Amino acid sequence: MALLGIHASIAGGISNAIDEGVFLGCEALQIFTTNQRQWKVKELSDEETENFIKKLEKSKIKKIYSHASYLINLASAKKEQHKKSVKAFLEEVKRSSKLNLNGIIFHPGNFAGQKEKVALKIAAETINKIIEESLFFKGKFIIELTASAVGKNFEQVKFILEKIEQKNKIGICIDTAHIFEAGYDIKNEYEKILKLFDRMIGLKYIEVFHLNDSKTPFASKVDRHIHIGYGYIGKEFFKKLLSDKRFKDKAMILETPKEKGWDKKNLNLLKKLAKK
């Protein structure tokens, strides 16, 4: 079975995310390594790092990833924003390396009025630069497919990937809500979509799945997550995905709404679907 988990909170200390993951029986986790809504952030102390690593080593969590700040726009043509984005990403790499994480999941950026090819080219060049300056990081740089921003279709991700020099450092994160909202009918055309992805990008690049049902209809181009089985995708798709042997060792992480008790409910449902 795939490695199931959640996006865990770091409130009160980054090692608390491990405690939450252990409590819920997770085998994979995603975290923010710092406050993702601010450019200037507090660095991790040695004590925080040590506590995190010790707890992780004692746990049954096999894979853990950071998610880069939503403020970062690697496709921006605005010099100041681009400079801040690169700096913030490189700081994220240092924190993730310090914590021995398996990778950094990130959105390539936003178009912000730019032409598609311009934004894609800037994003690819920037990712190359970041990888080149981050050879100390053992994890992967994981491009997340989006619903409407840069990376909203397989063609755009293919364009970026083709320009990446060190492809062995790249992974892909498929967010189930995002690709459904972007116009890929994973609900009714599961194998067709996966074959298309394999032909254009390659299944070998898939590192992580974000498991989210969609609050908005197919091809809405609007990114809204909802609990598993409560959206337009439905349980049957998740049952197919969880039983797909091609992804048995992949991290599958919930990003459903943070409402009291719902992480546990969603995880329990996914485990039941995996056994059917």
C-alpha positions as CSV (number, residue, x, y, z in Angstrom):
1,M,0.0,0.0,0.0
2,A,1.1,3.6,-0.6
3,L,2.6,5.6,2.2
4,L,-0.4,7.6,3.6
5,G,0.0,10.8,5.5
6,I,-1.1,14.4,6.1
7,H,0.2,18.0,6.0
8,A,1.2,18.3,9.6
9,S,1.2,21.5,11.7
10,I,4.5,22.9,13.1
11,A,2.7,25.1,15.6
12,G,4.6,25.2,18.9
13,G,7.7,23.7,17.4
14,I,8.6,21.8,14.2
15,S,9.0,18.5,16.0
16,N,5.3,18.6,16.9
17,A,4.6,17.7,13.3
18,I,6.2,14.3,14.0
19,D,4.1,13.8,17.1
20,E,0.9,14.5,15.1
21,G,2.0,12.1,12.3
22,V,2.7,9.3,14.8
23,F,-0.6,9.9,16.6
24,L,-2.5,9.5,13.3
25,G,-0.4,6.5,12.2
26,C,1.1,8.2,9.2
27,E,3.9,6.8,7.1
28,A,4.5,10.0,5.2
29,L,4.3,13.7,6.1
30,Q,4.4,17.1,4.5
31,I,5.3,20.2,6.5
32,F,6.1,23.9,6.2
33,T,9.6,24.4,7.7
34,T,8.7,27.9,8.8
35,N,5.8,30.5,8.5
36,Q,5.0,30.2,4.8
37,R,3.1,33.5,4.7
38,Q,6.1,35.7,5.5
39,W,9.2,36.6,3.5
40,K,11.3,37.1,6.7
41,V,11.3,34.0,8.8
42,K,12.9,32.7,11.9
43,E,15.7,30.1,11.2
44,L,15.6,26.7,12.8
45,S,17.6,26.3,16.0
46,D,20.0,23.3,16.5
47,E,17.8,22.2,19.4
48,E,14.6,22.2,17.2
49,T,16.5,20.3,14.4
50,E,17.8,17.7,16.8
51,N,14.4,17.1,18.4
52,F,12.8,16.7,15.0
53,I,15.4,14.2,13.7
54,K,15.3,12.2,16.9
55,K,11.5,11.9,16.8
56,L,11.6,11.1,13.1
57,E,14.1,8.3,13.6
58,K,12.0,6.7,16.3
59,S,8.8,6.9,14.3
60,K,7.4,4.7,11.5
61,I,7.3,7.7,9.1
62,K,9.2,6.7,6.0
63,K,9.1,9.8,3.9
64,I,8.7,13.5,4.8
65,Y,8.6,16.5,2.5
66,S,8.5,20.3,2.9
67,H,6.2,22.5,0.9
68,A,7.8,25.8,-0.2
69,S,6.1,29.0,0.6
70,Y,3.1,30.1,-1.5
71,L,4.7,33.6,-1.7
72,I,7.5,32.2,-4.0
73,N,7.1,32.9,-7.7
74,L,9.9,31.3,-9.7
75,A,8.3,32.4,-13.0
76,S,8.1,36.1,-12.1
77,A,9.7,38.6,-14.6
78,K,9.6,41.3,-11.9
79,K,13.2,41.6,-10.7
80,E,12.5,42.3,-7.0
81,Q,9.9,39.6,-6.6
82,H,12.1,37.1,-8.5
83,K,15.1,37.9,-6.4
84,K,13.1,37.5,-3.2
85,S,11.6,34.2,-4.5
86,V,15.0,32.7,-5.3
87,K,16.4,33.8,-1.9
88,A,13.4,32.3,0.0
89,F,13.7,29.1,-2.0
90,L,17.4,28.7,-1.3
91,E,16.7,29.3,2.4
92,E,14.0,26.6,2.2
93,V,16.6,24.2,0.7
94,K,19.0,24.9,3.7
95,R,16.2,24.1,6.2
96,S,15.1,21.0,4.4
97,S,18.6,19.8,4.1
98,K,19.2,20.4,7.8
99,L,16.1,18.3,8.6
100,N,17.1,15.5,6.2
101,L,13.9,15.8,4.3
102,N,13.1,13.7,1.2
103,G,12.3,16.7,-1.0
104,I,10.7,20.1,-1.5
105,I,7.3,20.4,-3.1
106,F,6.7,23.7,-4.9
107,H,4.5,25.5,-7.3
108,P,6.5,26.7,-10.3
109,G,4.9,30.2,-10.1
110,N,2.2,32.5,-11.5
111,F,1.8,34.0,-14.9
112,A,1.0,37.5,-13.6
113,G,0.1,38.8,-17.0
114,Q,3.2,37.3,-18.7
115,K,3.1,35.3,-21.9
116,E,3.1,31.5,-21.2
117,K,6.4,30.8,-22.9
118,V,8.1,33.6,-21.1
119,A,6.9,32.5,-17.7
120,L,7.8,28.8,-18.4
121,K,11.3,29.8,-19.6
122,I,12.0,31.9,-16.5
123,A,10.7,29.1,-14.2
124,A,12.9,26.5,-15.9
125,E,16.0,28.7,-15.8
126,T,15.4,29.5,-12.1
127,I,14.9,25.9,-11.1
128,N,18.2,25.1,-12.9
129,K,19.9,27.8,-11.0
130,I,18.5,26.7,-7.6
131,I,19.5,23.1,-8.2
132,E,23.0,24.2,-9.2
133,E,23.4,26.2,-6.0
134,S,21.9,23.3,-3.9
135,L,24.1,20.3,-4.6
136,F,24.4,19.7,-0.9
137,F,20.7,18.8,-0.7
138,K,20.1,15.1,-1.0
139,G,16.4,15.4,-1.6
140,K,14.4,16.1,-4.7
141,F,12.9,19.3,-6.1
142,I,9.3,18.3,-6.7
143,I,7.2,20.3,-9.2
144,E,3.5,20.3,-8.2
145,L,0.9,20.4,-11.0
146,T,-1.6,23.2,-10.5
147,A,-5.2,24.0,-11.4
148,S,-4.6,27.3,-13.2
149,A,-1.1,28.7,-12.5
150,V,2.3,27.7,-14.1
151,G,2.2,23.9,-14.4
152,K,-1.5,23.7,-15.1
153,N,-1.1,21.1,-17.8
154,F,1.2,18.3,-18.9
155,E,2.6,20.4,-21.8
156,Q,3.9,23.1,-19.5
157,V,5.5,20.6,-17.1
158,K,7.1,18.9,-20.0
159,F,8.5,22.2,-21.3
160,I,10.0,22.9,-17.9
161,L,11.4,19.4,-17.5
162,E,13.0,19.3,-20.9
163,K,15.1,22.4,-19.9
164,I,16.2,21.0,-16.6
165,E,19.8,19.9,-16.7
166,Q,19.9,17.6,-13.7
167,K,16.7,15.7,-14.2
168,N,17.7,13.1,-11.6
169,K,17.0,15.9,-9.0
170,I,13.4,16.4,-10.2
171,G,10.2,14.8,-9.0
172,I,6.6,15.5,-9.7
173,C,3.7,15.9,-7.3
174,I,0.2,15.1,-8.7
175,D,-2.5,16.9,-6.7
176,T,-5.7,15.0,-7.5
177,A,-7.9,18.0,-7.1
178,H,-5.6,20.2,-9.2
179,I,-5.4,18.0,-12.3
180,F,-9.2,17.3,-12.2
181,E,-9.9,21.1,-11.9
182,A,-7.3,21.7,-14.7
183,G,-9.3,19.5,-17.1
184,Y,-7.9,16.0,-16.7
185,D,-10.8,13.6,-16.1
186,I,-9.1,11.2,-13.6
187,K,-12.5,10.2,-12.3
188,N,-13.7,8.7,-15.6
189,E,-10.6,8.3,-17.6
190,Y,-8.0,7.0,-15.1
191,E,-5.8,4.9,-17.3
192,K,-6.1,7.3,-20.3
193,I,-4.8,10.2,-18.2
194,L,-2.0,8.2,-16.7
195,K,-0.9,6.9,-20.1
196,L,-0.9,10.5,-21.4
197,F,1.2,11.6,-18.4
198,D,3.6,8.8,-19.0
199,R,4.0,9.6,-22.6
200,M,4.5,13.3,-22.1
201,I,6.4,13.4,-18.8
202,G,7.0,9.9,-17.4
203,L,5.5,8.0,-14.5
204,K,9.0,7.5,-13.2
205,Y,9.1,11.2,-12.1
206,I,6.1,10.9,-9.8
207,E,7.3,11.3,-6.2
208,V,4.3,12.4,-4.3
209,F,0.5,12.5,-4.6
210,H,-1.6,15.1,-2.8
211,L,-4.9,13.4,-2.1
212,N,-7.7,15.9,-2.3
213,D,-11.3,15.7,-3.5
214,S,-12.4,18.7,-5.5
215,K,-14.9,21.2,-4.2
216,T,-15.3,22.6,-7.7
217,P,-16.5,20.8,-10.9
218,F,-14.4,19.2,-13.6
219,A,-12.2,21.7,-15.5
220,S,-13.3,24.6,-13.2
221,K,-9.7,26.0,-13.2
222,V,-10.5,26.9,-9.5
223,D,-8.3,25.3,-6.8
224,R,-10.5,24.2,-3.9
225,H,-10.0,21.1,-1.8
226,I,-12.6,19.1,0.1
227,H,-12.7,15.9,2.1
228,I,-12.4,12.5,0.4
229,G,-15.7,11.4,-1.1
230,Y,-17.4,14.8,-0.5
231,G,-16.4,16.4,-3.8
232,Y,-16.8,16.0,-7.6
233,I,-14.1,13.3,-7.8
234,G,-15.6,10.7,-5.4
235,K,-14.3,7.7,-3.6
236,E,-14.0,5.3,-6.6
237,F,-11.1,7.2,-8.0
238,F,-9.2,7.1,-4.8
239,K,-9.8,3.3,-4.5
240,K,-8.3,2.9,-8.0
241,L,-5.3,5.0,-7.1
242,L,-4.6,3.3,-3.8
243,S,-4.8,-0.1,-5.3
244,D,-2.5,0.8,-8.2
245,K,0.7,-1.3,-7.7
246,R,2.7,1.2,-9.8
247,F,2.5,3.7,-6.8
248,K,2.7,1.3,-3.9
249,D,5.8,3.0,-2.5
250,K,4.8,6.6,-3.2
251,A,3.9,9.1,-0.5
252,M,0.2,10.1,-0.7
253,I,-0.5,13.1,1.5
254,L,-3.8,14.7,2.4
255,E,-4.3,18.4,2.0
256,T,-8.0,18.4,2.9
257,P,-9.5,21.2,5.0
258,K,-8.1,21.4,8.6
259,E,-11.3,20.8,10.5
260,K,-11.3,19.0,13.8
261,G,-11.0,15.3,13.5
262,W,-11.1,15.2,9.7
263,D,-7.5,14.2,9.1
264,K,-8.2,11.0,11.1
265,K,-11.6,10.4,9.3
266,N,-10.0,10.9,5.8
267,L,-7.0,8.6,6.7
268,N,-9.3,5.9,8.0
269,L,-11.5,6.1,4.8
270,L,-8.4,5.9,2.6
271,K,-7.1,2.8,4.5
272,K,-10.5,1.1,4.0
273,L,-10.6,1.9,0.3
274,A,-7.1,0.5,0.0
275,K,-8.2,-2.8,1.4
276,K,-11.3,-3.2,-0.9
